[in-house]
Amino acid sequence: MVVLCLCMEFPAYIATAAAIAIMVDMSRISMYIAQGALERIHIMWIIPLVVVAFLGVVIGRRLLRRLNEEIVRKAVLAALLLVGIKMLFVT
């Protein structure tokens, strides 16, 4: 993601990150279904969670219009740095 963040235009970076997240989530959900990890109680949460996800997209789009590209870029890099540091010290 760092390479993408540094080399891509802002809208393309956001779209690419979203596409990667969707593919990861779809593969994870398919594995849950294949392994029988999803039960009836979990399935009833799908519709409300999809609604919340779409609300997050709408709110995120409005927020991104207000933010400067450089601020978002630095925030992403800072978050990646913090996660990397945490991974060094947590087993």
C-alpha positions as CSV (number, residue, x, y, z in Angstrom):
1,M,0.0,0.0,0.0
2,V,2.9,2.4,0.6
3,V,4.0,2.0,-3.0
4,L,0.5,2.6,-4.2
5,C,0.2,5.6,-1.9
6,L,3.4,7.2,-3.3
7,C,2.9,6.5,-7.0
8,M,-0.8,6.9,-7.7
9,E,-3.1,9.8,-8.1
10,F,-5.4,10.3,-5.0
11,P,-8.7,9.1,-6.5
12,A,-7.0,6.0,-8.1
13,Y,-5.3,5.2,-4.8
14,I,-8.7,5.3,-2.9
15,A,-10.4,3.2,-5.6
16,T,-7.6,0.6,-5.6
17,A,-7.5,0.3,-1.8
18,A,-11.3,-0.2,-1.8
19,A,-11.1,-2.8,-4.6
20,I,-8.4,-4.7,-2.6
21,A,-10.5,-4.6,0.5
22,I,-13.5,-5.9,-1.2
23,M,-11.6,-8.8,-2.7
24,V,-10.0,-9.7,0.6
25,D,-13.4,-9.6,2.3
26,M,-15.1,-11.7,-0.4
27,S,-12.4,-14.4,-0.1
28,R,-12.6,-14.4,3.7
29,I,-16.4,-14.7,3.6
30,S,-16.3,-17.5,1.0
31,M,-13.9,-19.4,3.3
32,Y,-16.2,-19.0,6.3
33,I,-19.1,-20.4,4.2
34,A,-17.0,-23.3,2.9
35,Q,-15.8,-24.2,6.4
36,G,-19.3,-23.9,7.8
37,A,-18.2,-21.2,10.2
38,L,-21.3,-19.0,9.4
39,E,-24.4,-20.0,11.4
40,R,-27.9,-18.8,11.2
41,I,-27.3,-16.2,13.9
42,H,-24.5,-14.7,11.8
43,I,-26.5,-14.6,8.6
44,M,-29.2,-12.3,10.1
45,W,-26.5,-9.7,10.6
46,I,-25.5,-9.5,6.9
47,I,-28.2,-7.0,5.8
48,P,-27.7,-4.5,8.6
49,L,-23.9,-4.7,8.2
50,V,-24.2,-4.1,4.4
51,V,-26.4,-1.0,5.1
52,V,-23.8,0.3,7.6
53,A,-21.0,-0.4,5.1
54,F,-22.8,1.8,2.5
55,L,-23.3,4.5,5.0
56,G,-19.6,4.4,5.7
57,V,-18.9,4.8,2.0
58,V,-21.2,7.9,1.8
59,I,-19.6,9.5,4.8
60,G,-16.1,8.6,3.7
61,R,-16.7,10.2,0.2
62,R,-17.9,13.4,1.8
63,L,-15.0,13.4,4.2
64,L,-12.4,12.8,1.4
65,R,-13.8,15.8,-0.5
66,R,-13.0,18.0,2.5
67,L,-9.5,16.6,3.2
68,N,-6.3,17.6,1.5
69,E,-4.6,14.8,-0.4
70,E,-1.3,15.3,1.4
71,I,-3.0,15.0,4.8
72,V,-4.6,11.6,3.8
73,R,-1.3,10.4,2.3
74,K,0.6,11.3,5.5
75,A,-2.1,9.7,7.7
76,V,-1.9,6.4,5.7
77,L,1.8,6.4,6.0
78,A,1.7,7.1,9.7
79,A,-0.8,4.3,10.3
80,L,1.3,1.8,8.3
81,L,4.4,2.9,10.3
82,L,2.6,2.4,13.6
83,V,1.3,-1.1,12.6
84,G,4.8,-2.0,11.5
85,I,6.3,-0.9,14.8
86,K,3.6,-2.8,16.7
87,M,4.4,-5.9,14.7
88,L,8.0,-5.7,15.7
89,F,7.2,-5.9,19.4
90,V,4.1,-8.1,19.5
91,T,4.7,-11.8,19.0
